[in-house]
Amino acid sequence: MKLQCKTFVLVAGLTIALAATAPAAEIKLMTGPQGGSWVPLGGQLKDIWEKAVPGLSVQSLPGAGIANVRSIEEGKADVGFGNSVSTVDGLVGNEPFKKPHNNVCNVANFYPQYYQLVVPADAGINSVKDLKGKGVTTQPRGNTGEQITQQILQVNGLSYSDVKMSFVSYTDSVTQMQDGHAAAFGLGTTIPASAIMDLASARSVKLLDLTSSLEQLRKVNPGYYNTVLTVPAGTYPKQDKDVPVIGYATHIVVSCKLPDDTVYAMTKAIAQNASSLGAVVKSMEKLTPKEMAADIGVPFHPGAAKFYKEAGLTVKTR
Protein backbone atom coordinates (compact mmCIF):
# COMPACT_ATOMS: atom_id res chain seq x y z
CA MET A 1 0.00 0.00 0.00
CA LYS A 2 2.87 2.32 0.92
CA LEU A 3 4.59 1.48 -2.39
CA GLN A 4 1.41 2.33 -4.30
CA CYS A 5 1.16 5.66 -2.49
CA LYS A 6 4.78 6.49 -3.24
CA THR A 7 4.25 5.57 -6.89
CA PHE A 8 1.16 7.76 -7.07
CA VAL A 9 3.01 10.71 -5.51
CA LEU A 10 5.92 10.23 -7.93
CA VAL A 11 3.64 10.08 -10.98
CA ALA A 12 1.63 13.05 -9.76
CA GLY A 13 4.82 14.99 -9.17
CA LEU A 14 6.09 14.23 -12.67
CA THR A 15 2.73 15.25 -14.15
CA ILE A 16 2.83 18.58 -12.35
CA ALA A 17 6.45 19.15 -13.40
CA LEU A 18 5.67 18.39 -17.03
CA ALA A 19 2.63 20.68 -16.95
CA ALA A 20 4.78 23.47 -15.53
CA THR A 21 7.28 23.18 -18.38
CA ALA A 22 4.69 22.81 -21.16
CA PRO A 23 4.04 25.88 -23.33
CA ALA A 24 1.41 28.15 -21.81
CA ALA A 25 0.21 29.02 -25.30
CA GLU A 26 1.14 28.91 -28.96
CA ILE A 27 0.19 31.86 -31.11
CA LYS A 28 0.46 32.41 -34.85
CA LEU A 29 2.00 35.70 -35.98
CA MET A 30 1.30 36.83 -39.55
CA THR A 31 4.05 39.08 -40.92
CA GLY A 32 4.41 40.27 -44.53
CA PRO A 33 5.63 39.18 -47.95
CA GLN A 34 9.22 38.02 -48.36
CA GLY A 35 11.63 40.88 -48.91
CA GLY A 36 9.70 43.38 -46.79
CA SER A 37 10.56 44.72 -43.33
CA TRP A 38 7.67 42.92 -41.62
CA VAL A 39 9.39 39.52 -41.89
CA PRO A 40 12.56 40.42 -39.95
CA LEU A 41 10.52 42.60 -37.62
CA GLY A 42 8.31 39.60 -36.91
CA GLY A 43 11.42 37.58 -36.10
CA GLN A 44 12.44 40.18 -33.54
CA LEU A 45 8.97 40.17 -31.98
CA LYS A 46 9.01 36.38 -31.75
CA ASP A 47 12.27 36.49 -29.77
CA ILE A 48 11.11 39.38 -27.57
CA TRP A 49 7.73 37.84 -26.74
CA GLU A 50 9.01 34.35 -26.08
CA LYS A 51 11.51 35.76 -23.58
CA ALA A 52 8.97 38.09 -21.94
CA VAL A 53 6.01 35.69 -21.62
CA PRO A 54 6.85 32.42 -19.82
CA GLY A 55 5.86 29.40 -21.90
CA LEU A 56 4.72 31.41 -24.92
CA SER A 57 5.56 29.93 -28.32
CA VAL A 58 5.26 32.15 -31.40
CA GLN A 59 4.95 30.71 -34.91
CA SER A 60 5.88 33.36 -37.48
CA LEU A 61 4.21 33.10 -40.90
CA PRO A 62 4.27 35.23 -44.08
CA GLY A 63 1.24 37.42 -44.74
CA ALA A 64 0.09 40.90 -45.81
CA GLY A 65 -1.86 43.72 -44.20
CA ILE A 66 -5.34 42.90 -45.50
CA ALA A 67 -4.81 39.12 -45.36
CA ASN A 68 -3.59 39.36 -41.76
CA VAL A 69 -6.75 41.14 -40.61
CA ARG A 70 -8.88 38.52 -42.34
CA SER A 71 -6.88 35.66 -40.80
CA ILE A 72 -7.30 37.02 -37.29
CA GLU A 73 -11.03 37.51 -37.80
CA GLU A 74 -11.41 33.95 -39.08
CA GLY A 75 -9.36 32.43 -36.25
CA LYS A 76 -6.51 31.35 -38.54
CA ALA A 77 -4.02 33.65 -36.79
CA ASP A 78 -3.69 35.35 -33.41
CA VAL A 79 -1.42 38.30 -34.15
CA GLY A 80 -0.51 40.22 -37.30
CA PHE A 81 0.97 43.33 -38.81
CA GLY A 82 -1.50 45.76 -40.33
CA ASN A 83 -1.82 49.14 -42.03
CA SER A 84 -4.22 51.36 -40.09
CA VAL A 85 -6.30 52.48 -43.08
CA SER A 86 -6.98 48.96 -44.34
CA THR A 87 -7.55 47.67 -40.79
CA VAL A 88 -10.24 50.32 -40.29
CA ASP A 89 -11.84 49.22 -43.56
CA GLY A 90 -11.89 45.70 -42.17
CA LEU A 91 -13.58 46.79 -38.94
CA VAL A 92 -16.47 48.42 -40.80
CA GLY A 93 -16.61 45.95 -43.70
CA ASN A 94 -15.54 48.25 -46.54
CA GLU A 95 -14.09 46.74 -49.72
CA PRO A 96 -12.12 44.58 -50.14
CA PHE A 97 -13.58 43.14 -46.93
CA LYS A 98 -16.98 41.51 -47.29
CA LYS A 99 -18.26 42.06 -43.73
CA PRO A 100 -17.39 43.93 -40.52
CA HIS A 101 -14.50 42.28 -38.66
CA ASN A 102 -15.26 42.30 -34.92
CA ASN A 103 -12.43 40.17 -33.55
CA VAL A 104 -9.53 42.52 -34.36
CA CYS A 105 -7.99 44.68 -31.62
CA ASN A 106 -5.04 47.06 -31.72
CA VAL A 107 -1.93 46.46 -29.62
CA ALA A 108 0.59 49.09 -30.69
CA ASN A 109 1.37 51.53 -33.47
CA PHE A 110 4.90 51.03 -34.78
CA TYR A 111 5.94 53.57 -37.40
CA PRO A 112 4.42 55.86 -40.03
CA GLN A 113 3.87 55.00 -43.65
CA TYR A 114 3.85 57.85 -46.15
CA TYR A 115 1.39 57.98 -49.04
CA GLN A 116 3.29 59.72 -51.83
CA LEU A 117 1.90 60.93 -55.13
CA VAL A 118 4.74 61.63 -57.52
CA VAL A 119 4.44 63.43 -60.88
CA PRO A 120 6.89 64.68 -63.54
CA ALA A 121 8.39 67.98 -62.43
CA ASP A 122 7.64 69.65 -65.77
CA ALA A 123 4.08 68.30 -66.30
CA GLY A 124 2.25 71.30 -64.83
CA ILE A 125 0.46 69.06 -62.32
CA ASN A 126 0.16 70.85 -58.97
CA SER A 127 -2.84 69.19 -57.33
CA VAL A 128 -4.79 65.94 -57.39
CA LYS A 129 -7.56 67.64 -59.37
CA ASP A 130 -5.05 68.28 -62.18
CA LEU A 131 -4.92 64.52 -62.80
CA LYS A 132 -8.32 64.42 -64.56
CA GLY A 133 -7.94 62.68 -67.91
CA LYS A 134 -4.34 61.68 -67.24
CA GLY A 135 -2.67 58.33 -66.63
CA VAL A 136 -2.35 57.27 -63.00
CA THR A 137 -0.54 54.16 -61.81
CA THR A 138 -0.71 52.46 -58.42
CA GLN A 139 -0.53 48.99 -56.84
CA PRO A 140 -2.82 46.07 -57.78
CA ARG A 141 -6.39 46.21 -56.50
CA GLY A 142 -6.80 45.28 -52.86
CA ASN A 143 -3.43 46.67 -51.81
CA THR A 144 -3.33 49.47 -49.24
CA GLY A 145 -1.67 51.88 -51.67
CA GLU A 146 -4.41 51.24 -54.23
CA GLN A 147 -7.13 51.88 -51.63
CA ILE A 148 -5.55 55.21 -50.68
CA THR A 149 -5.18 56.24 -54.32
CA GLN A 150 -8.89 55.62 -54.82
CA GLN A 151 -9.78 57.61 -51.68
CA ILE A 152 -7.44 60.48 -52.60
CA LEU A 153 -9.17 60.80 -55.96
CA GLN A 154 -12.59 60.50 -54.31
CA VAL A 155 -12.11 63.39 -51.86
CA ASN A 156 -10.89 65.53 -54.74
CA GLY A 157 -14.03 64.93 -56.80
CA LEU A 158 -12.56 62.28 -59.08
CA SER A 159 -13.01 58.55 -59.59
CA TYR A 160 -11.10 55.88 -61.47
CA SER A 161 -13.30 56.55 -64.51
CA ASP A 162 -12.04 60.17 -64.61
CA VAL A 163 -8.42 59.08 -65.08
CA LYS A 164 -6.57 56.36 -66.97
CA MET A 165 -5.80 53.86 -64.22
CA SER A 166 -3.12 51.19 -64.16
CA PHE A 167 -2.82 48.67 -61.30
CA VAL A 168 0.70 47.25 -61.42
CA SER A 169 3.86 46.61 -59.41
CA TYR A 170 6.23 49.34 -58.25
CA THR A 171 8.66 48.35 -60.99
CA ASP A 172 6.04 48.60 -63.73
CA SER A 173 4.78 51.90 -62.32
CA VAL A 174 8.29 53.35 -62.57
CA THR A 175 8.53 52.13 -66.17
CA GLN A 176 5.18 53.71 -67.07
CA MET A 177 6.28 57.02 -65.56
CA GLN A 178 9.61 56.89 -67.37
CA ASP A 179 8.07 56.24 -70.79
CA GLY A 180 5.28 58.79 -70.35
CA HIS A 181 2.35 56.38 -70.16
CA ALA A 182 1.53 57.61 -66.65
CA ALA A 183 1.51 61.15 -65.29
CA ALA A 184 1.24 60.17 -61.62
CA PHE A 185 2.40 57.32 -59.40
CA GLY A 186 0.76 56.76 -56.00
CA LEU A 187 2.25 54.48 -53.36
CA GLY A 188 2.27 54.01 -49.60
CA THR A 189 5.60 53.11 -47.99
CA THR A 190 8.41 54.38 -45.79
CA ILE A 191 10.76 57.14 -46.93
CA PRO A 192 12.78 57.31 -49.00
CA ALA A 193 10.83 54.95 -51.27
CA SER A 194 13.24 52.98 -53.44
CA ALA A 195 10.77 53.06 -56.35
CA ILE A 196 10.72 56.88 -56.31
CA MET A 197 14.51 56.94 -56.01
CA ASP A 198 14.71 54.76 -59.13
CA LEU A 199 12.29 57.04 -60.98
CA ALA A 200 14.05 60.22 -59.85
CA SER A 201 17.36 58.89 -61.15
CA ALA A 202 15.89 58.74 -64.66
CA ARG A 203 13.81 61.94 -64.81
CA SER A 204 12.94 64.98 -62.72
CA VAL A 205 9.89 64.40 -60.54
CA LYS A 206 8.11 66.07 -57.62
CA LEU A 207 5.75 65.05 -54.85
CA LEU A 208 2.32 66.64 -54.60
CA ASP A 209 1.37 68.50 -51.43
CA LEU A 210 -1.61 66.54 -50.06
CA THR A 211 -2.48 68.82 -47.12
CA SER A 212 -5.85 69.87 -48.51
CA SER A 213 -7.05 66.25 -48.70
CA LEU A 214 -6.45 65.31 -45.06
CA GLU A 215 -9.66 66.52 -43.43
CA GLN A 216 -11.91 64.79 -45.95
CA LEU A 217 -9.81 61.62 -45.93
CA ARG A 218 -10.17 61.39 -42.14
CA LYS A 219 -13.94 61.50 -42.61
CA VAL A 220 -13.75 58.63 -45.11
CA ASN A 221 -11.33 56.62 -42.99
CA PRO A 222 -10.11 57.55 -39.47
CA GLY A 223 -7.13 55.23 -39.95
CA TYR A 224 -5.19 58.17 -41.41
CA TYR A 225 -3.05 60.24 -39.04
CA ASN A 226 -4.83 63.41 -37.95
CA THR A 227 -1.86 65.54 -38.99
CA VAL A 228 0.09 65.60 -42.23
CA LEU A 229 3.50 63.95 -42.37
CA THR A 230 6.46 65.68 -43.93
CA VAL A 231 8.84 64.29 -46.50
CA PRO A 232 11.92 66.38 -45.65
CA ALA A 233 13.78 68.33 -48.30
CA GLY A 234 16.57 66.26 -49.79
CA THR A 235 14.80 62.94 -49.35
CA TYR A 236 14.80 62.59 -53.14
CA PRO A 237 17.07 64.03 -55.83
CA LYS A 238 16.36 67.71 -56.61
CA GLN A 239 13.75 67.91 -53.81
CA ASP A 240 14.59 71.35 -52.42
CA LYS A 241 11.73 71.78 -49.93
CA ASP A 242 9.66 69.84 -47.41
CA VAL A 243 6.49 68.26 -48.84
CA PRO A 244 3.42 67.53 -46.67
CA VAL A 245 1.82 64.15 -47.44
CA ILE A 246 -0.78 61.80 -45.95
CA GLY A 247 0.29 59.29 -43.33
CA TYR A 248 -1.00 56.12 -41.74
CA ALA A 249 0.42 53.60 -39.28
CA THR A 250 2.00 50.20 -39.46
CA HIS A 251 0.70 48.54 -36.32
CA ILE A 252 0.20 45.22 -34.55
CA VAL A 253 -3.28 43.75 -34.17
CA VAL A 254 -4.42 40.69 -32.25
CA SER A 255 -7.47 38.56 -31.75
CA CYS A 256 -9.68 40.26 -29.18
CA LYS A 257 -10.05 36.78 -27.64
CA LEU A 258 -6.43 36.54 -26.53
CA PRO A 259 -6.06 36.63 -22.71
CA ASP A 260 -5.59 40.09 -21.21
CA ASP A 261 -2.48 39.05 -19.27
CA THR A 262 -0.78 37.72 -22.40
CA VAL A 263 -1.45 40.86 -24.45
CA TYR A 264 -0.42 43.06 -21.51
CA ALA A 265 2.95 41.28 -21.35
CA MET A 266 3.38 41.47 -25.13
CA THR A 267 2.65 45.21 -25.17
CA LYS A 268 5.01 45.89 -22.28
CA ALA A 269 7.74 43.87 -23.99
CA ILE A 270 7.42 45.97 -27.16
CA ALA A 271 7.89 49.18 -25.16
CA GLN A 272 10.90 47.77 -23.33
CA ASN A 273 12.64 46.56 -26.49
CA ALA A 274 12.30 49.50 -28.87
CA SER A 275 16.05 49.57 -29.48
CA SER A 276 16.01 45.93 -30.67
CA LEU A 277 13.13 46.65 -33.04
CA GLY A 278 14.99 49.76 -34.23
CA ALA A 279 17.75 47.51 -35.51
CA VAL A 280 15.25 46.38 -38.17
CA VAL A 281 13.29 49.61 -38.72
CA LYS A 282 15.40 52.58 -37.63
CA SER A 283 12.42 54.85 -36.90
CA MET A 284 11.36 52.45 -34.12
CA GLU A 285 14.52 52.76 -32.01
CA LYS A 286 13.00 55.55 -29.91
CA LEU A 287 9.40 54.29 -29.96
CA THR A 288 7.49 55.54 -26.90
CA PRO A 289 4.29 54.29 -25.22
CA LYS A 290 2.62 57.54 -26.29
CA GLU A 291 3.36 56.83 -29.95
CA MET A 292 2.29 53.21 -29.53
CA ALA A 293 -1.04 54.36 -28.08
CA ALA A 294 -1.94 56.95 -30.76
CA ASP A 295 -5.58 56.83 -31.88
CA ILE A 296 -5.70 55.48 -35.43
CA GLY A 297 -9.34 54.41 -35.41
CA VAL A 298 -8.74 50.83 -34.21
CA PRO A 299 -9.87 50.04 -30.61
CA PHE A 300 -7.21 48.52 -28.37
CA HIS A 301 -7.21 45.14 -26.67
CA PRO A 302 -7.98 45.46 -22.93
CA GLY A 303 -4.61 43.89 -22.12
CA ALA A 304 -2.80 46.59 -24.10
CA ALA A 305 -5.01 49.25 -22.50
CA LYS A 306 -3.87 48.06 -19.06
CA PHE A 307 -0.23 48.71 -20.00
CA TYR A 308 -1.02 52.15 -21.41
CA LYS A 309 -2.99 53.06 -18.28
CA GLU A 310 0.09 52.27 -16.20
CA ALA A 311 2.02 54.59 -18.51
CA GLY A 312 -0.50 57.38 -17.84
CA LEU A 313 -2.31 57.03 -21.15
CA THR A 314 -5.98 56.36 -21.92
CA VAL A 315 -6.95 54.47 -25.06
CA LYS A 316 -10.23 53.35 -26.59
CA THR A 317 -11.15 49.68 -26.24
CA ARG A 318 -13.95 47.57 -27.66
N, C-alpha and C positions, 0 to 999 in steps of 0.2 A: 504493500500500500504506500509505504514511504517512497519507494522507488518510482511508483507511478506519479506521485505528487511532485517529486523532483523533476521527472521527465516533463510533466505538464508545465512546471515553472520555467524550465529551460526552453521549451518550445514557445511558450508565451513570450518569454524574454526576447528570443530571436525574432518573433513576429513583430514585436514592438520596435526592435532595432531596425529591422528591414523597412518598416513603415516610416520610421523617422528619416531614413536615408533616401526613400523614394521621392521622385520629383513631385513638388507640390502641385505643379501645373505645367502643361505644355501649351504654348500659344504659337499661332502662325502669324508671321510678320510679312506682309506684302510690300515689296520695295518698288523698283522701277525697271525699265528695260535695260538690258546690258549696254554698258558704255556710258550710262548716266551717273550722276552723283548719288542717286538714291540707293544704289546697290552697295557701294562702300560705306555709305552713311548707315545703312541698315546693319552692316557687319559690326560697326562700332556700337550701335544700340544693343545688338545681341550680346556683346561682351559686357557692356555696362549693366544691362538689366539682369543678366545671369549672375553677376557678382553682387548686385544690390538686393536681389530678391531671393532669399534662400529657397533652393529646390526648383526655381523657375527654369524651364527649358524653352528656348526660342528657336523656332524653325524659320529661317529666312528664305523667302521665295520671290521670284521676279514678278513684277506687276506693272501697273500704270495708274495714274490718279483716278480716273473714272472707274476702271475695273476694280480697284482696291475698295472703293466705296460700295460697289455692288457686292463684292465678295464678303465684306463685313455684314452687310444687311442680310445676305442669304446664309450666313453662318459658316461660310467656307474659309473665313479668316477671322482673326481676332484683333489685329492691329495693322495699320497701313499708312503709307504716305498719301497725302492728298494735296490738291490745289484748292484754296478756299472758294474760288468762284464756282468750280465744278462740284465741290462738296455741297455748297448751298443749293445748287440746282438739284442735286440728289435728294436733299432733305424735303424739298417742295414738290419733286416729281417733274421738273422741267426736262425737256429733251437734252441729252439722249436717254435720260432715265424714263422709265415707263410708269412709275408710281412713286409716291413719297416714301423715302427711306427713314424709318423711325428708330433704327437700332445703331445709329452712328453718332458718337460723341467725340468732342474735341479733347485733346490732351495738352498739346502745346504748339504754338506757332514757332517755326524755326527761322526762316529767313525770307526776305522779299523776292518776288519774281517781278520783272519789269515787262509790261506789254509795250513793245516798240513798233512804231509804224514808220518805215523808212521809205523815202522817195528819192528820185534823182534830184540833185541839187539845182539843176538848171531847168526843171520841168514846170516851174511856175505853180507848183502845188504847195499851198500854205495852210490848208485845213482839210479835215476829213470831207467836208462838203465838196471840195474841189475834185474829188475822185469820181464824181458822177460821169458815167460813160467810159471810164478808163479801166484798164486791166489791174486787177488786185489778186495777189497770190498769198495763200496762207496754208496752214497744215491741213491734212485730211480731215474730213468731217468726223466729229466726235471728240477731237482733240481739244484741250483747253484753249490753245491759241486760236483755233477756228471759232470756238464759241465766243471768245472776246471780240474777234474781228466782226462777227455778225452783230454783236451788241453795240460795238462802236459805231457801225454803220447805222443801226437802228436809232440810236439816240441823236444822230445827226440827220435824221429824216431820209435815210437811204436804206435800201434792202439789197440782197444779192442780185435781184433782177435789174437794179439800176447801174450795176457795174459788170465787168467781165471777170467772173471769178475763176480761180484755179486753186484746187485743193491738192497740194503736192508736198514733197519733202523739203527740208531746208535747202538741200543741195539743188533741187530742181527750181526752187523759188529764186535762188541766187542766179541761176542760169537764165531764167525768164527776165529778171531785172537787167542782167548784163546785155541780153540781146534785144531789149526793148519791147518784149511781149507783155511785160507788166510794168505799171507805173507806181505800184506800191506793194510793199511786202510787210505783212503783219505777223509778229511772233511774240510769244511770251517765254522769257527765260531770264537767267542771271545776266549781269553785265561784267565785262563786254561780251556780247554774243558773238561766237566764232563765225556764224553765218554772215553777220553784218560786217565783221572784219574782212572776211573773204570778198564780199561785195565791194566794200570801200577800197580794197586794194586794186580793183579793176576800174572803178569809175567813181566820180564824186557824188556823194549822197548826203542826205540830211534826215534827221528825225523830226517828226511833226510834234508840236506842242499840243498835248491832249488835255490841258487844264480845263477847258470849257466843257468837256464831256463828263467830268467826274461826278457832279451832282446827279445828273440823270442816270448815269450808270449805277450809282449806289441805290437808286430807286428800283432799278431793274434787278439788281443783285447786290445784297449787302456784303457779299464776300470780298468786294474790292476794299482796299484801304480807304479810310475817310480823308486822307490827305494825298496829294500827288507825291510821287517819288521823283527824284532828280537824277538824270544821267549826267554826271559831271563833265564839264568841258575837258576835252582831251581823251575821252573814253575811246573815241574812234578817230581815224585820220581826218584832219581838216575840220574837226568839230571844235569851234572856237568859243562856244558858250554853253552854259548849262541848259538842259532841255527837260521840262517837266513832262512826265509820262504817268500812265496808270499803273498801279501796283496791286498785287495780291500776294497771299502767303502760301508758302510750302509749310504744311503742318502735319502733325501726327493725329490720326483718329483711331478710336477703338470701338469695339462692341460695347454698347451701354450695359450689357449683361456681365461684363467682367467685374470681379469683386472689387469693392472700393479700396480695400487695403492694398491689393496688387497694383492698381492704377496709381494710388497715392505714392507707393514706393517707386514706381516707374517714373512718375513726374518729378519727384525729388531727385532721382538719380540723373535725370537729364540736366537739371539745374546745377548739380554738383560736378558735372563732367563736361561743361561747355568747352573747355580747352581741348579735350580729346575729340569732340565733334568738330571743332574748328580746324583740326588737322586735315579734315576731309573737305569741309566748306568753310573757307576762311572767315566769312562774315558771321559765323556762329561762335567764334572763339570768345566773344564777350557777351554772349546771350544772357539776358537777365530774366528773372521771373516776371517782371513787368512786361517785357516784350513777348514772352511766352503766353501771357494771359490776355493779350490784346483781343478786343472784340472784332471778330471777322464774320459774324453772322452764324456761327456754328456753336450751339450750346455745349458746355463742358461736362465731362463725366464727374459725378460727385466726388470720386476719389481724387481727381485732379483739383477740384474746387477746394478740397480740404487742405491741400498743400498751399494753394494760392492764398487761402485765408490766413494760414500761419505766416505767410510772407506779407500780410497786410493788404491783400488785394481781394476784391470781390468780383466774381465772374458769374455769368448766367449759366444755369444748368437746366436740364430737361425737367 
